[in-house]
Amino acid sequence: MTFIIKVLILMIFLNSAALGKCGGEFTQFLSDIKEESLRIGYTEKTVNEFFDNVSLSSEVLKADRAQGIFLKPFNEFAPRLISDYRIQHGKKNLKKYSSTFDRIEEIYGVPRGVLTSFWALETDFGAVQGKFNTRDALITLAFDCRRPQIFRPQIFAALELFVRNEFSPNETRGAWAGEIGMVQMLPKDILENGIDADGDGKINLQSSTRDALFSAAKMLTSLGWKANELWLQEVNLTEEIDWFETGTDRIKTVREWKSLGVSGKYTDLPEASENASLILPQGRQGPKFLAYSNFNVFFEWNKSFIYVLTAAHFANQLEGSPSFTPGNPEKGLTKNQMKLLQTKLKKLGYEVGEIDGILGSKTRRSVQEIQRVLNQPADAWPTIELLELLLNA
């Protein structure tokens, strides 16, 4: 089988591999994975070498279920992640790799601040890339059945990287969720977007800064990044608006936002025809941002709203903008209080997703809806007052 045909088969298979089974007996699960690998066209020797000494990782499962940092509100979460260390080293790396960023922006149109933000937040510029065996992490998460459609295809992508001598089953280490290297990319993303930017014949995102940055830029472009367009902009409001029209799923043109009294806090708003959402991470009394289409690309890297907003804002800081104005938002809910709120909303017929104590997109939208029903400002920020109203209803 020629290399090109094999790669085409692999790409088709990776897009359908999510349909495979999960759970059950691990030995049977592993046997099925090996059989699928052989059907793709890998030799028995390669398959045996790749899966030799594989094991499930309880530490991976523990990490998957313990992401407590995402419970913090934006005003606490963002300063914690955007540390002085990351700001200082971010600026140093912008200078050190200036020519690399120039070339990346010329080819892909992805700003240096965006790439440096991910580079900093994901691994502290490559210093902390993760301690988990990547192969075992991927197999554990595919077997676990919570999100097999995400992780099962990654096993076969890692197998292909192994064949290319760009992955070691026993030595490659990364994040608990299987991401590898300075910018934390999954094996399938590396296959599709990896760039040998330093010209050494290999794609190495763990030790080659040029490979990592070029690969990240290509990936962001493939996810829909639009060159020469904004992603996030802090704004002022000159008057009260219908708060129900805020949120990532409420889109208006910049012209419409201007007519409602929205203006740029530090820079002018862009073209009047461009689409944007007004987002209030902590309600009408907290920070206010217009999020543009490029902001949505950040969600392809990380699904957490609070992480995405932090990464996007940090990118602005690295591009020269000041830190956000925190405002004076009302105190938010604790994890247990948020669970109570989610439980109550669910009983009332509102969609909240998993009752996990996290203010996700579904809970935010449902909070807005119940706020409007109760004639409160529908700014999607759940307060103790709102919780008490619902519990006493």
JOTA-V250831 format. One record per run of one state. SS is the DSSP state (@ for helix, = for strand, . for the rest). FROM is the first residue (numbers start at 0). TO is the last residue. If there is no record, write none. Layout:
# JOTA-V250831
ss,from,to
SS,FROM,TO
SS,FROM,TO
This chain:
# JOTA-V250831
ss,from,to
.,0,1
@,2,18
.,19,24
@,25,39
.,40,42
@,43,50
.,51,56
@,57,63
.,64,66
@,67,70
.,71,72
@,73,80
.,81,82
@,83,95
.,96,96
@,97,107
.,108,110
@,111,122
.,123,130
=,131,132
@,133,143
.,144,146
@,147,162
.,163,171
=,172,173
.,174,178
=,179,179
.,180,183
=,184,184
.,185,185
@,186,192
.,193,207
@,208,221
.,222,230
=,231,236
.,237,241
@,242,244
.,245,250
=,251,252
@,253,258
.,259,260
=,261,263
.,264,273
=,274,278
.,279,287
=,288,291
@,292,297
.,298,303
@,304,317
.,318,333
@,334,346
.,347,359
@,360,372
.,373,382
@,383,390
.,391,392
